[in-house]
C-alpha cells in the first residue's frame, strides 16, 4: 500500500470524537491531490517548516480544491524526494560535448528582503544571455531555480544537472547602486575559474549583466559568432522604472495562479505606459494571456488567445525579443491550426536562443500536432536534457507522440513518469487512460479515468475536436480510446465525456 497525506494549518471544531471545519476540509482535499506515497502541504503549513525540511519540495501553485471557495497554495513532498529507490526529480545526465553550465539563483544581499525579485531577475537575464550562445550548453531556469534556498554542493549540482561548470553569486541593490559578486566553478574539482565583483549604477544594469556574461564566455574560451557578440541589447529599455516593473511582473507570472497572472498583466501595462517600445514587456504580456487561456481562467477564450497573438506580433515587430516573441507566437498559432506558420516561428525562437528548453518543448509540441512524431520525440528529449527538472507537460508531449506512433507501452511509462511530477495535470491522466485502453487493459484505463477525477474534480475532459491535430488519424486514435473508456464507465454509471 502507498498512502497519500494532506497537511493543513487552520482552525478546527472538535465535537465529541469528531473534528470538522475548513481546516480539516482543506487537509482532506490536499490529501486527494497528493501523489501516491507523497505528502501535500498547504501554504500555511509549509510556511511553518520552510527551510527546515531535508526533502525536495515542489511548489504546485494555487490549487482549486473541491468545495473550497478560494484557491489554496500547495506544496508537494513526493516519493521522488523521500524514497532512495525512487527516480529523482533531477535525473543525472552525462555532460555534453561542449562547455556546459548552470547558473544558480543569485543570493539577495540587499537590506530589503523584498528585493528578492531583483536578484532573481538578474539571474534569469544572465541565463537568457548565455542561452543565446550556440557554443554553450546552458541549463534552463526551471532546473537552476530548483536549488533556490536549498542545501547543496557544487559537485552535487554538476552531477545532477550533468554540467561541468556552475556560476553562482549574489546581488546587492542599495539606492541607485548595484553590486554583483559572481564566481565560475568547475563542479567536479571545485576549482574557481573566475571570480569578480562588479559595481555600477542601476541605469547601467544591462551593462553589468553583459560584463558577467562576457567574462564567463572568455573564461570558458567559447568562440562567438558575429550574431552572438555581446553588446547593447535592442530588446531592453533605457528606463530603470520600466525594467523594475518588468522584473516584478515576470516574478508574478512564474507564480502560476489566476491572481498573480492578473497582477503580472497589470504591471506589464504599466511597463508599456512608461516605455511603449519595450519588446520584452509585450512578449511576456503575451505569455500571460496565453497562460490565462491555457488554464481556462478567462471567460472569452477566443478574445484572450487573440490578445496573446496581438501582443506577440507587436513584440516581434519591435525586434530584439526574438526568442520570447516567436515562441509565444508559435504556441498561439498552433492552437489556431496554423501549423506551418507555428513551426516557422518555433524555429526562429530556437535560432535566437538555442539553449532555451521551453522553446524546444514548444517546437516539439508543434511537430507532434503536425503529425511529425519521431521528430517531436527527438525535440522533447533535447528539451528535457536542457531542463532535467522538466515539467510533466514535456512528458505529456512525448506521450502523445508515442500514442500516435502506436508505441503504447512506452507511452504508459512516459505518462506515469509525468504524473509522478505533476499529478494535477489532467491531460496526463487522460492520455494514460487512452494508452492503457489501446493496449487492451480496460480495467486500468477505467482506474486512470477515475484518478483524473480525483486529480482535478472540477474538470471534465474537453472534446478532442479543439485539440490541434493536423492528421485526422491521430485525433481518431485518441477519440476511439475516449469512446471505449466512456462505454466502460457508462456500464458503471459514471461516463466522463462524450467524444
Residue pairs with C-beta under 8 A, 6 or more apart in sequence:
2 36
2 37
2 79
3 37
4 31
4 32
4 34
4 35
4 36
4 37
4 38
4 39
4 40
5 31
5 34
5 38
5 39
5 40
6 26
6 27
6 28
6 29
6 30
6 31
6 32
6 33
6 34
6 39
6 40
6 41
7 27
7 30
7 39
7 40
7 41
7 42
7 45
8 23
8 24
8 26
8 27
8 30
8 41
8 42
8 44
8 45
9 23
9 42
9 44
9 45
9 48
10 21
10 22
10 23
10 26
10 42
10 44
11 21
11 22
11 23
12 19
12 20
12 21
12 23
12 24
13 19
13 20
13 21
22 68
25 67
25 68
26 42
26 65
26 68
26 72
27 42
29 65
29 66
29 67
29 68
29 72
30 40
30 41
30 42
30 63
30 65
30 72
30 74
31 40
32 65
32 66
32 454
32 457
33 40
33 60
33 63
33 65
33 74
33 423
33 424
33 454
33 455
34 40
34 76
34 423
35 76
35 78
35 79
35 419
35 420
35 423
36 79
37 78
37 79
37 82
37 83
38 76
38 77
38 78
38 79
38 82
39 76
39 77
39 78
40 60
40 74
40 75
40 76
40 77
41 49
41 74
41 75
41 76
41 77
42 72
42 73
42 74
42 75
43 72
43 73
43 74
43 75
46 57
46 73
46 75
50 149
51 149
53 77
55 77
55 81
55 82
56 77
56 78
56 80
56 81
56 89
56 146
56 150
57 75
57 76
57 77
57 81
58 75
58 76
58 77
58 78
58 89
58 421
59 75
60 74
60 75
60 76
60 424
61 73
61 74
61 255
61 256
61 257
62 71
62 72
62 73
62 74
62 255
62 256
62 257
62 258
62 259
63 71
63 72
63 73
63 74
63 424
64 71
64 458
65 71
65 72
66 457
66 458
71 257
71 258
71 259
73 257
76 423
78 89
78 420
78 421
79 86
79 420
80 86
80 87
80 88
80 89
80 420
80 421
81 89
87 417
87 420
88 160
89 146
89 389
89 421
90 143
90 146
90 160
90 161
90 388
90 389
91 388
92 159
92 160
92 162
92 388
93 161
93 162
93 385
93 388
94 162
95 137
95 162
95 163
95 164
96 137
96 162
96 385
98 135
98 136
98 137
99 135
99 136
99 137
99 164
99 165
99 220
99 221
99 222
100 136
100 137
100 138
100 139
100 162
100 163
100 164
100 165
101 130
101 136
101 137
101 138
101 139
101 163
101 164
101 165
101 166
101 167
101 184
101 216
101 220
102 138
102 139
102 143
102 144
102 157
102 158
102 161
102 163
102 165
102 166
102 167
103 123
103 126
103 127
103 130
103 138
103 139
103 144
103 166
103 167
103 168
104 123
104 144
104 147
104 148
104 157
104 166
104 167
104 168
105 119
105 120
105 123
105 144
105 145
105 147
105 148
106 119
106 120
106 122
106 123
106 168
106 169
106 170
106 171
106 180
106 182
107 119
107 169
107 170
107 171
108 115
108 116
108 118
108 119
108 170
108 171
109 170
109 171
109 172
109 179
110 118
110 119
110 171
110 172
110 173
110 174
111 174
115 173
117 247
117 248
117 251
118 171
118 173
118 244
118 247
119 170
119 171
120 145
120 247
120 251
121 246
121 247
121 250
121 251
122 171
122 180
122 205
122 209
123 141
123 144
123 145
124 141
124 250
125 206
125 209
126 167
126 209
126 212
126 213
127 138
127 140
127 141
127 144
128 323
128 353
128 356
129 209
129 210
129 213
129 230
130 136
130 138
130 213
130 216
130 217
130 355
131 138
131 323
131 353
131 354
131 355
131 356
132 228
132 323
132 352
132 353
132 354
132 355
133 217
133 222
133 224
133 228
133 354
133 355
134 225
134 228
134 354
135 222
135 223
135 224
135 228
136 217
136 220
136 222
136 355
137 163
137 355
137 386
138 355
138 386
139 161
139 163
139 386
139 387
139 388
140 355
140 356
140 357
140 358
140 386
140 387
142 357
142 358
142 387
142 389
142 390
142 391
143 161
143 387
143 388
143 389
143 390
144 161
146 389
147 157
154 166
154 168
154 185
154 187
154 190
155 187
155 188
155 190
157 163
157 166
157 187
158 164
158 165
158 166
158 187
158 188
159 187
160 388
161 388
162 385
162 388
163 187
164 186
164 187
164 188
165 184
165 185
165 186
165 187
165 193
165 220
166 184
166 185
166 187
167 182
167 183
167 184
167 185
167 216
168 182
168 183
168 185
169 180
169 181
169 182
169 183
169 212
170 180
170 181
171 178
171 179
171 180
172 178
172 179
172 181
173 202
176 201
176 202
176 203
177 199
177 200
177 201
177 202
178 199
178 200
178 201
178 202
178 204
178 205
178 208
179 197
179 198
179 199
180 197
180 198
180 199
180 208
180 212
181 195
181 196
181 197
181 198
182 195
182 196
182 198
182 212
183 192
183 194
183 195
183 196
184 192
184 193
184 194
184 195
184 216
184 219
184 220
185 191
185 192
185 193
186 192
186 193
193 219
193 220
194 215
194 216
194 219
196 212
196 215
198 208
198 211
198 212
200 207
200 208
202 240
203 238
203 240
205 240
205 243
206 232
206 233
206 236
210 230
210 231
210 233
213 230
214 230
217 224
217 230
224 230
233 320
234 279
234 319
234 320
235 278
235 279
235 280
235 318
235 319
235 320
235 321
235 322
236 243
236 278
236 280
236 320
237 243
237 246
237 271
237 274
237 275
237 277
237 278
237 281
238 275
239 274
239 275
239 278
241 274
242 271
242 274
242 275
242 278
242 281
245 267
245 268
245 270
245 271
245 274
246 267
246 268
246 271
246 278
246 280
246 281
246 284
248 267
249 263
249 264
249 265
249 267
249 268
249 271
249 281
249 284
250 264
250 284
252 260
252 261
252 263
252 264
252 267
253 260
253 261
253 264
253 284
253 287
253 288
253 291
256 291
258 292
258 295
258 297
261 288
261 291
261 292
261 297
264 284
264 288
265 285
265 288
265 289
265 292
268 281
268 284
268 285
268 288
269 285
271 278
271 281
272 278
272 281
272 282
272 285
275 281
277 318
278 318
279 315
279 318
279 319
279 320
279 321
279 325
280 315
280 320
280 321
280 324
282 311
282 312
282 314
282 315
282 318
282 321
282 325
283 311
283 312
283 315
283 321
283 324
283 325
283 328
284 324
285 311
286 308
286 309
286 311
286 312
286 315
286 325
286 328
286 329
286 332
287 308
287 324
287 328
289 304
289 305
289 307
289 308
289 311
290 305
290 308
290 328
290 331
290 332
291 297
292 298
292 304
292 308
293 301
293 304
293 305
293 308
298 304
305 332
305 335
305 336
308 328
308 332
309 329
309 332
309 333
309 336
312 325
312 326
312 328
312 329
312 332
313 325
313 329
315 321
315 324
315 325
315 328
316 322
316 325
316 326
316 329
322 348
322 349
322 351
322 352
322 353
323 349
323 352
323 353
323 356
323 359
324 349
325 349
326 345
326 346
326 348
326 349
326 352
327 345
327 346
327 349
327 356
327 358
327 359
327 362
329 342
329 345
330 342
330 343
330 344
330 345
330 346
330 349
330 362
330 363
330 366
331 342
331 362
331 365
332 342
333 339
333 341
333 342
333 345
334 342
334 365
334 366
334 369
334 468
335 468
336 468
337 468
337 470
339 366
339 369
339 370
339 468
339 470
342 366
343 363
343 366
343 367
343 370
346 359
346 362
346 363
346 366
347 363
349 356
349 359
349 362
349 363
350 356
350 359
350 360
350 363
353 359
355 386
356 386
357 383
357 384
357 386
357 387
357 390
358 383
358 387
360 379
360 380
360 382
360 383
360 386
361 379
361 380
361 383
361 390
361 393
361 394
361 397
363 379
364 376
364 377
364 379
364 380
364 383
364 394
364 397
364 398
365 376
365 397
367 373
367 375
367 376
367 379
368 376
368 397
368 400
368 401
368 404
369 467
369 468
369 469
369 470
370 470
370 471
371 404
371 469
371 470
371 471
371 474
373 401
373 402
373 404
373 405
374 401
374 405
376 397
376 398
376 401
377 398
377 401
377 402
380 394
380 397
380 398
380 401
381 398
383 390
383 394
384 390
384 394
387 394
390 421
391 421
391 422
392 418
392 419
392 421
392 422
392 425
392 428
393 418
393 422
393 425
393 427
394 418
395 414
395 415
395 417
395 418
395 421
395 428
396 415
396 418
396 425
396 427
396 428
396 431
398 414
399 411
399 414
399 415
399 418
399 428
399 431
399 432
399 435
400 431
402 408
402 410
402 411
402 414
402 435
403 411
403 431
403 434
403 435
403 438
403 477
403 478
404 471
404 474
404 477
408 435
408 436
408 438
408 439
409 439
411 431
411 432
411 435
412 432
412 435
412 436
412 439
415 428
415 431
415 432
415 435
416 432
418 425
418 428
419 425
419 428
419 429
419 432
422 428
423 455
424 455
424 456
425 455
426 452
426 455
426 456
426 459
426 461
429 448
429 449
429 451
429 452
429 455
430 449
430 452
430 461
430 482
431 478
432 448
433 445
433 448
433 449
433 452
433 481
433 485
434 445
434 478
434 481
434 482
434 485
435 481
436 442
436 444
436 445
436 448
437 445
437 481
437 484
437 485
438 477
438 480
438 481
442 484
442 485
442 488
445 481
445 484
445 485
445 488
446 485
446 488
446 489
446 492
449 485
449 489
449 496
452 461
452 496
453 496
460 496
460 497
461 482
461 496
461 497
463 497
463 498
463 499
464 475
464 478
464 479
464 482
464 499
465 475
467 475
469 475
479 499
482 497
482 499
483 499
485 496
486 495
486 496
486 497
486 498
486 499
489 495
489 496
